[in-house]
Amino acid sequence: MKRSWLAVLLALSASAGFAQSTAVFKIDYSNPGLDPNHWTLTLNPDGTGHFHADRADPAGQPPAQTKSPLVDRDIRVSAAFAGSVFLAAERHKFFNIDCDNHMKVAFEGWKRLSYAGPDGEGTCEFNFAKDKEIQELGVSLVSVANTLIEGARLESLLHHDPLGLDKEMEYLVTAAQDGRAQQIVAIRGVLEHLADDENVLDRVRKRARMLLAMAGN
């Protein structure tokens, strides 16, 4: 009898783990006035995911001169942040709702939130959400995307314009302090490189160490 109950408990545990591992969250963002003007961020419950940002090529301007590089890479955010995203999805019917407030407000970019998993699925799109938690979730996800885009810019500057790192790092520190850039841990690799690179300015190395300290909090 004990073996029978043990088998049931193991089966339930495996089922819960399978449900969690197959759940996927995605945000699709677009704003034609920004560079990049479109990106997608996919997250799994453990914090792993993928980020893709299209490079905006303004008319008449060579692609090589655009500020934002193409980004297409696997990423990792903190498990705590990912957990908050999936909890928000659960609290809001897995986004199977109408979440835009349909009012005339300043355009902040279209954000399409999607969830798919064994426990449900749904999609909602908004410029400004009528629900406070969904609105704040959208702001946080945009801030995470800002961090990932900045990380790609730092990598590009490191190889093509090392002196440009100074101004970019100054901006990133300020953005991390005021919340425009969140989950600095997602770009730990390039920051660790900059912190130890004697070929870049001392200010760049100091700011990289500052950001790494913030990422550890």
N, C-alpha and C positions, 0 to 999 in steps of 0.2 A: 504493500500500500504506500509506504514511504517513497519507494522508487517511482511509483505512479505520480504522486504529487510533485516529486522533484522534476520529473519529465515535463509536467505541465508548466511549472515555474520557469524552467529553462526555455520552453517554447515561447512563453509570454515575453520573457526578457529578450529573446532573439527577435521576436516580432516587433517589439518597441524599438530596438536598435535599428532594425531594417526600416521602419517608418521614418525614424529620424534621419537616417543616412540617405534616403531617397527624396526627402523634401528639398525643394529648391526655391529660392527667392530671386527675383530679378527686377531691376529698375532700368527703364529705358528713358533717357532724358534728351530733350531737343530744345534748342534755342538758337535761331538763325543769327542772332546778334552777337553770339559769343564765339570764341575760338578755344577749344573745338566746339562745334555747334551741335554735335550729337555724340552720346556715349551710352554704353550699357555696362551694368555691373551685376554680376551673378554671385550669389552667396549660398554656401552650404551651412548647416547648423554648427559645424566645428570651426567656422571662420575662414575656411578655404574658399576660393572662388576664382572668377575670371573678370578682367576688365578690358574693354575695347573702346577706344576713342578715335573717331574719325578726324583726320586733319583737315581743317578748313583752308581752302585755297581761294582767297579773294580774287575776283576777276581782274586780270591784267597783271597779277603778281606771281612771280615764279614760286612753285611749291617750296623750294629750298629756303625761301625767305620768310615763310610763315613761322609764327612763334611756337606753336604747339606741334610736337612730333606725333606721328602715328603711334598709338599705344595699343598693344594686343598681347596681354600676358596673364599668366596665373598669378593670383595675389593671395595674401592672407591678412585678415584683420583679427582683432582679439576675439576669443570665443565669447566673452561677455557682450561685446557689441553685436555679434551675430545672433546671440541668444535674444537680445532685446528686439531685434528685427523680427525674428520668428514669433516671439510672444505678441508683438504688435499685430502680426498677421492673424494669429489665433483669436485675438480679442476683437478683430474687425472682420470676422467671417471670411478670412483668407482673401480679403479685398474683393469679395464678390458683392460689391456695393457701389453706389454712386457717391464718390467722395469729393467731387468738385463743388465749390460753393455757388457757382454760376452767377457770380456778381462781378461787376466791373471794377477790377482792381489792377494794380501794376502787374505787368507781365513778368513772371519769374522763370519761365520755361515750363514746357509740358513734362510732367513726370508720370510715367505709367508704371505702377507697381503690380507685380504678378507673383502669385504663389501657386505651386503645384506639388502635391504630395498625397500619400494614401488617405489622409484625413480630410482632404478637400482641395479646392482650387478656385482661383478667381483672379480678376484683373480690374483695376480702377485707374482712371487717369484724371489728373488735375493740374491746374496752374496754381491755385490757392485752395487748400482743402478746407471743408467746412468742419472737420473734426480736428481738434487741437493736436492730438497725438499723431495723427497721420501727417499733418502739416509739419510738425517738429521732426518726424521721421524723414520726410522729404528733405528738409533743410540739412539734417545730419548726413544723409547719403550724398547730397551734393558736396558737402564739405569733405567727405571721404574721397570722392572723385577728384576734388581739387588737390588733395594730397597726392594722389596717384599721378595726376597730370604734372604736378610740380616735380615729382620724383623723376619722371621721364625727361622733363626739361633739364634737370640737373645733370642727368646722364649725358644728354646731348651737348650741353655747355662744357662739361668736363672734357669731351673729346674735340669739340670744335671751337670753343671760345671760353677758355678757363677764366679769363678776367671777368666775364659776364656772370660768373658764379656769385660774386660779391653782392650785387644788387638782388639777385634771385633769392639768395639765402636770407638777406635782410627782410625781404617780403615774406618768405616762408615762416620765419620766426614770429613776425607780427601776426600772420594769419593763424598760426598755431595758438598763439596767446589769446586771440579774440574769437576763436571758434570757427573761422572760415576754412581752416584745414584741420581735420580730425583724423584719428587713427594714424598718427605718424609712424607707428610700428610697421605699417604696411610698406614703408620705404626705408626700412632699417639698413638694408644692404648698401645703398648708395651713400647714406649718411655715414656709415662706418668707414666706407672707403674715403670719403672726404675728410673725416676726422683724423685719418692717419696719413693723408697724402701731403708730403712736404713740398710738392710742386704747386700747390694752390696757396692763396693768401692766408695768412694767419687768422684773419677775421673769419674766413670761410670755415677753417678748422674749428675755431671756437664756437661758431654758431651750430656747426654739425654736432658737436658734443652737447651743446645746450638742448638741441632737439632730441638727441638720443636719451638724455636724461628725462625729458618730458615724455618720451615714448615708454619709458620704463615705469611711469607712474600709473 
